[in-house]
Amino acid sequence: MKMTIRFLRALATLLALAAAPAAAQQRRQVPAGVRPYVAVDAPVVALAHVRLVDGTGAPARDDQTVIVRGDRIQSVGPSGSARIPAGARVLELRGHTVIPGIVGLHEHTYFGGLKQTVQDNTSAYLYLAFGVTTAMTAGSQLAEQEVALKQSIDAGRMPGPRLLIGGPYIRGGAGRTGPFRGLDSPEDARRFVDEWAGQGATWFKVLSGPSNVLRWTIDAAHARGLHVSAHLCAVTFTEAAEMGIDALQHGFITNSEYVPGKEPDVCPRNNQVAQADVDVESPAVRESIRRIVARGTPSVSTLGVYESFIPGRPLDPRAMEMLAPAARAEVEANHAGLETSGFTVPERLLEKMMRWERMFVAAGGLLGAGCDPWGTGFLPGYGDLRNYELLVRAGFTPEQAIQVMTLNGARILGEDSGIGSVAAGKAADLVVIRGDPVATPSAIYEVRYVFRDGVGYDSARLREFAKGKVGVY
């Protein structure tokens, strides 16, 4: 009898193991809400003869084949030795490059218009169209709508990236409603975090400071296993790193500790002007980087949005055609008035931001990237890809720049075991690009397909939906 029981248990185990791969290969049917935008829908797909940039920073590899089964990557390797399963849909992609889905760490979903319905949210379409498969929202002016947007995407009623919700912006003061929430005590912070965690928020964003608000928010979020990033000024990067913040947004330009005469918990009036004159190679800057890195605190690059505040830079015509007529007129007026706006970025300041990020990474820092869409014509998706060009210009190799935008972002989110690189077993989040962005960085915009969880979306169809609608109010 004992032998029989052992045998039955062993048989049950073998049957379970045999069934597991089949179950893993299954994925749900493409919902009706996203089907118009889907170009590739098959149980097994082979992306054949591609150039691969895998997200790890390793050199690009030519003539590779990536096999997707269900919602996972089954295998990656040289095309000459690839075993393509019978019945697979084979995409012959010579002349194309595959990179991991982009992990954006400073995204916003409210550019599409304050009165648009969730289903018409153009930000979701543009992010996915340009390869952003995971997006962490860094604060929201329409936080409740953002929760509804995530629910709609997750339910398959519309296409979009995997959203990580950030909730309303947090600051000091008495405000309790709208996009900016003031906190006056640790109890306020706990109530706020509990409220928004209940709605699905996993990250929270503090604006500037002061230090007590930042500390209360970090303590409340960490008590629930959640995370905090910040656009700082009143608080410095090293102070925030000592508190245990999970990500520093924007980099050099918002780190006020480099400004002479910086007072505790005060954002210097001349912060941006003074930053342009800081010696980024100075011992003080190097020491601050050392301290931030020693705490293991990541930073998020947003070079592209600050470039858009340099007077005289041309607007991107590809982005401009996405704008609704009234929004386009507003963006053009903003662009024309940059010189007198009181908020401009000198070219030398952008160069210092780039240099700071190279120094941060060279010192062992973990750098991610995000878009931060803005009314200067800096749009979701387009902005994420502009960051790639600027990271390369900053001195990162193309492969390193892709790593910043993909695997590093996944590491900052704590999700690198499942996303962020092209490797067997990981989620099939992939971007197929016509041409070679390693040799020609501007080719990064030539996105043809974007796979999210094994479903291949047509970038052109997603862009067509958004065309002429961005900024409709």
Long-range contacts (C-beta under 8 A, 24 or more apart in sequence): 24-69, 24-70, 24-72, 25-69, 25-70, 26-70, 27-70, 27-71, 27-453, 27-454, 27-455, 28-156, 30-156, 30-455, 31-155, 31-156, 31-157, 32-156, 33-155, 33-156, 33-157, 33-158, 33-159, 34-156, 34-158, 34-159, 34-455, 34-457, 36-461, 37-125, 37-159, 37-457, 37-458, 37-461, 37-462, 37-465, 38-455, 38-456, 38-457, 38-458, 39-449, 39-456, 39-457, 39-458, 39-461, 40-89, 40-91, 40-449, 40-451, 40-455, 40-456, 41-455, 41-456, 42-88, 42-89, 43-69, 43-70, 43-87, 44-68, 44-69, 44-74, 44-85, 44-87, 44-88, 44-89, 45-88, 45-89, 45-90, 45-91, 45-454, 45-456, 46-82, 46-84, 46-85, 46-88, 46-89, 46-90, 46-91, 47-91, 47-93, 47-98, 47-430, 47-432, 48-79, 48-82, 48-84, 48-90, 48-91, 48-92, 48-93, 49-79, 49-92, 49-93, 49-94, 50-93, 50-94, 50-96, 50-97, 50-98, 50-432, 51-96, 51-97, 51-98, 51-436, 51-438, 52-76, 52-97, 52-98, 52-422, 53-97, 53-98, 53-99, 53-398, 53-399, 53-402, 53-437, 53-438, 54-100, 54-421, 54-422, 54-423, 55-99, 55-100, 55-402, 55-403, 55-406, 55-407, 55-420, 55-421, 55-422, 56-403, 56-407, 56-421, 57-397, 57-399, 57-400, 57-402, 57-403, 57-407, 58-399, 59-399, 60-97, 60-398, 60-399, 60-438, 64-98, 66-98, 66-422, 66-430, 68-428, 68-430, 68-451, 68-454, 69-454, 70-428, 70-454, 71-427, 71-428, 71-453, 71-454, 71-455, 72-425, 72-426, 72-427, 72-428, 72-454, 73-422, 73-423, 73-424, 73-425, 73-426, 73-427, 73-428, 73-430, 74-424, 75-424, 76-422, 76-423, 76-424, 91-432, 91-449, 93-432, 95-434, 95-435, 96-432, 96-433, 96-434, 96-435, 96-448, 97-432, 97-433, 97-435, 97-436, 97-437, 97-438, 97-443, 98-422, 98-430, 98-431, 98-432, 98-433, 99-131, 99-402, 99-406, 99-422, 99-430, 99-431, 99-433, 99-437, 100-402, 100-406, 100-407, 100-419, 100-420, 100-421, 100-422, 100-429, 100-430, 100-431, 101-131, 101-132, 101-133, 101-134, 101-406, 101-419, 101-427, 101-429, 101-430, 101-431, 101-450, 101-451, 101-452, 102-130, 102-131, 102-132, 102-133, 102-134, 102-384, 102-405, 102-406, 102-409, 102-431, 103-132, 103-133, 103-134, 103-135, 103-136, 103-368, 103-405, 103-406, 103-407, 103-408, 103-409, 103-410, 103-413, 103-415, 103-419, 103-420, 104-132, 104-134, 104-135, 104-136, 104-161, 104-369, 104-370, 104-371, 104-384, 104-405, 104-409, 105-136, 105-138, 105-229, 105-247, 105-300, 105-368, 105-369, 105-370, 105-409, 105-412, 105-413, 106-136, 106-138, 106-249, 106-250, 106-300, 106-302, 106-369, 106-370, 106-371, 106-372, 107-132, 107-135, 107-136, 107-137, 107-138, 107-161, 107-370, 107-371, 107-372, 107-373, 107-380, 107-384, 108-137, 108-138, 108-139, 108-140, 108-141, 108-371, 108-372, 108-373, 108-380, 109-135, 109-137, 109-140, 109-142, 109-145, 109-146, 109-149, 109-163, 109-380, 110-140, 110-141, 110-142, 110-145, 110-146, 111-373, 111-379, 111-380, 111-470, 111-471, 112-469, 112-470, 112-471, 112-472, 113-324, 113-327, 113-469, 113-470, 113-471, 113-472, 113-473, 114-141, 114-142, 114-473, 115-472, 115-473, 116-472, 118-145, 118-148, 118-149, 118-152, 118-158, 119-152, 119-157, 119-158, 120-469, 120-472, 121-145, 121-149, 121-158, 121-160, 122-322, 122-380, 122-465, 122-466, 122-469, 122-470, 123-373, 123-380, 123-470, 124-149, 124-153, 124-158, 124-159, 124-160, 124-161, 125-159, 125-160, 125-462, 125-463, 125-465, 125-466, 126-322, 126-379, 126-380, 126-381, 126-382, 126-462, 126-463, 126-466, 126-470, 127-160, 127-161, 127-380, 127-381, 127-384, 128-159, 128-160, 128-161, 128-381, 128-450, 128-452, 128-457, 128-462, 129-381, 129-447, 129-450, 129-457, 129-459, 129-462, 129-463, 129-466, 130-380, 130-381, 130-382, 130-384, 130-385, 130-445, 130-447, 130-450, 130-459, 131-381, 131-384, 131-385, 131-431, 131-433, 131-447, 131-450, 131-459, 132-161, 132-371, 132-380, 132-381, 132-384, 133-161, 133-162, 133-419, 133-429, 133-431, 133-450, 133-451, 133-452, 134-161, 134-162, 134-164, 134-409, 134-410, 134-413, 134-415, 134-419, 134-429, 135-161, 135-162, 135-163, 135-164, 136-164, 136-166, 136-203, 136-370, 136-413, 137-163, 137-164, 137-165, 137-166, 137-203, 138-166, 138-203, 138-205, 138-229, 138-231, 138-249, 138-300, 138-370, 138-372, 139-166, 139-167, 139-168, 139-169, 139-170, 139-179, 139-205, 139-207, 139-231, 140-165, 140-166, 140-167, 140-168, 140-169, 140-179, 141-169, 141-179, 142-179, 143-167, 143-168, 143-179, 143-196, 144-199, 147-199, 147-200, 150-200, 159-457, 159-462, 161-452, 162-452, 164-202, 164-203, 164-413, 165-196, 165-199, 165-200, 165-201, 165-202, 165-203, 166-201, 166-203, 166-204, 166-205, 166-229, 167-196, 167-199, 167-201, 167-203, 167-204, 167-205, 168-196, 169-205, 169-206, 169-207, 170-204, 170-205, 170-206, 170-207, 170-213, 170-217, 171-206, 171-207, 171-208, 171-213, 172-209, 172-210, 172-212, 172-213, 180-207, 183-213, 183-216, 183-217, 185-216, 186-216, 186-219, 186-220, 188-216, 189-213, 189-216, 189-217, 189-219, 189-220, 190-220, 190-223, 192-217, 192-220, 193-217, 193-220, 193-221, 193-223, 193-224, 193-226, 194-220, 194-224, 197-224, 197-226, 201-226, 202-226, 202-227, 203-227, 203-228, 203-229, 203-246, 204-228, 204-229, 205-229, 205-230, 205-231, 205-249, 206-230, 206-231, 206-232, 207-231, 208-232, 208-233, 208-234, 208-235, 208-267, 209-233, 209-234, 209-235, 209-265, 209-267, 210-234, 210-235, 210-265, 211-235, 211-239, 211-243, 211-264, 211-265, 214-240, 214-243, 214-245, 215-243, 218-243, 218-244, 218-245, 229-300, 232-256, 233-267, 233-268, 233-271, 234-265, 234-266, 234-267, 235-265, 236-262, 236-288, 237-288, 237-292, 237-297, 237-299, 238-288, 238-291, 238-292, 240-297, 241-291, 241-292, 241-295, 241-297, 242-291, 242-295, 244-295, 245-297, 246-297, 246-298, 246-412, 247-297, 247-298, 247-299, 247-300, 247-368, 247-412, 248-292, 248-297, 248-298, 248-299, 248-300, 249-299, 249-300, 249-302, 249-370, 250-300, 250-302, 250-306, 250-372, 251-299, 251-300, 251-301, 251-302, 251-303, 251-353, 251-356, 251-357, 251-360, 252-280, 252-352, 252-353, 252-356, 252-357, 253-306, 253-345, 253-349, 253-353, 255-288, 257-288, 258-284, 258-285, 258-288, 272-343, 272-345, 272-349, 275-349, 275-352, 276-346, 276-348, 276-349, 276-352, 278-352, 280-352, 280-355, 280-356, 280-359, 281-355, 285-356, 285-359, 286-359, 286-363, 289-356, 289-359, 289-360, 289-363, 289-365, 290-363, 292-360, 292-365, 293-360, 293-363, 293-364, 293-365, 296-366, 297-365, 298-365, 298-366, 298-367, 298-368, 298-408, 298-411, 298-412, 299-357, 299-360, 299-365, 299-366, 299-367, 299-368, 300-367, 300-368, 300-369, 300-370, 300-412, 301-357, 301-367, 301-368, 301-369, 301-370, 301-387, 301-391, 301-404, 302-369, 302-370, 302-371, 302-372, 302-387, 303-350, 303-353, 303-354, 303-357, 303-387, 303-390, 303-391, 303-394, 304-371, 304-378, 304-383, 304-384, 304-386, 304-387, 304-390, 305-371, 305-372, 305-373, 305-374, 305-376, 305-378, 305-383, 306-345, 306-349, 306-350, 306-353, 307-345, 307-350, 307-386, 307-390, 308-374, 308-376, 308-377, 308-378, 309-338, 309-343, 309-344, 309-345, 309-376, 310-338, 310-344, 310-345, 310-346, 310-347, 310-350, 311-338, 311-339, 311-344, 315-377, 316-377, 316-382, 316-386, 318-382, 318-445, 319-377, 319-378, 319-379, 319-382, 320-377, 321-467, 321-468, 322-379, 322-382, 322-463, 322-466, 322-467, 322-468, 322-469, 322-470, 323-377, 323-379, 323-468, 323-470, 323-471, 324-468, 324-469, 324-470, 324-471, 324-472, 325-468, 326-471, 326-472, 326-473, 327-470, 327-471, 327-472, 327-473, 328-471, 330-375, 330-471, 331-375, 331-376, 331-377, 331-471, 334-375, 334-376, 334-377, 335-376, 335-377, 338-376, 354-390, 354-393, 354-394, 354-395, 355-394, 357-391, 357-394, 358-394, 358-395, 358-396, 361-396, 361-400, 366-408, 366-411, 366-412, 367-404, 367-408, 368-404, 368-405, 368-408, 368-409, 368-411, 368-412, 369-404, 369-405, 369-408, 369-409, 379-470, 382-445, 385-444, 385-445, 388-437, 388-441, 388-444, 389-441, 389-442, 389-444, 392-441, 398-437, 398-438, 398-441, 399-438, 427-453, 427-454, 428-452, 428-453, 428-454, 429-453, 432-456
